[in-house]
Amino acid sequence: MRRLKLLPFLKHNKAAAYTLSAMIMTAVTVALVLAAFVYAYQMLEQQRGVSEWEVAKKSILAYNDALENVAWKPGAARSTRFTAQYGYLQLIPPAAGNSITISATVNGAAQSLSNDTYPGRTGIIKYWLSTEYVSFGPDYELYILGNSSSLISSSSDSYGRAVINQQPGMISMTLDYRVRAMRTSVIDVGGVQTNYVDIWVIKLSMLVPNAWSYVNEFDLQAKTLSVTTASHRFTGVTDQTSVVSVQIGGIPASQVPVTLTVPGTVVYNVVVANVQVNV
C-alpha cells in the first residue's frame, strides 16, 4: 500500500492560513485607520463650523455697533468683515421683510403714526448654519442683543435686536432694529403746554430685490442714505398718559406709556433713518 504524503499538504495549508490572517489583519487595520481618519476629519470640520458660528456672532454684534454709529448721520458709512465658509449670510430686503406699524393713544383713542410708505417696511439680516455643526435643541431661542420687545424707551438701550433660533436642520442669528419712543421736551407755546414725543426708527434697505445669500469672506457695509421726519400734532389733550404702540412684522405689538403735561398739545415726531445694507 502506498503512503500518502500529508506533511507537505499540511505545511502549505499552514502557510496559507498565516497569509490569510495577515491579509485580514491588514484589512482590519486599514479599515480602522480610515474610520479614525473620517472621524477625525468630521470632528475637525465640526470644530471649524463651531468656530465660524462664534466668529459670526461677534461679527453680528460688531456690525450692529457700526450701523448704530452711522444711523443718524446722512452719508456716513461703516463696514464689518464677515466669514462664511460653513454657513451663509442672508440679506432679506424690505419687500420680503417686516412692516413697521406705529400708533399712539390721544385722549384714550388710538391714532396712527405710520402708513405703507412711512416708515413702511424694513429689511432683515440673517446668518444660517447647519445643526450638523451647532445645535442647541428643538425650538431653541436666545437673545444675544436686546429682547423680544419692538419698542424701547431708554436712551441707553440698543436699537439692535439679535436672536438665535433653531429650526429643523438649521440654526440662525437674526438682526433687526427696534423703535425708540421718548418724550423729549415740554414747551409753553403761547400759553399752551406743548409736549414733544420723538419716535426714532432705523429702517434697513438693500440693493438686492429678493433675499440673497453670501459666502466666503466679504465686508458688510451700512450707509445712511437719509434721515427724515414726519410730525403729527394733536390739540386739546387732557389725558395725561399716551400709550405708544409699535409692531414690527409678525411679532406682537410692544407698548410703552408716555407721560404728558396736560391740558395741552402733543406733537409726535417720527424720525426715520434709512440705512442701506450691502456687500
Summary of the structure (lengths in Angstrom):
residues: 279
radius of gyration: 31.5
end to end distance: 96.3
largest distance: 141.6
contacts: 848
relative contact order: 0.19
helix: 24%
strand: 52%
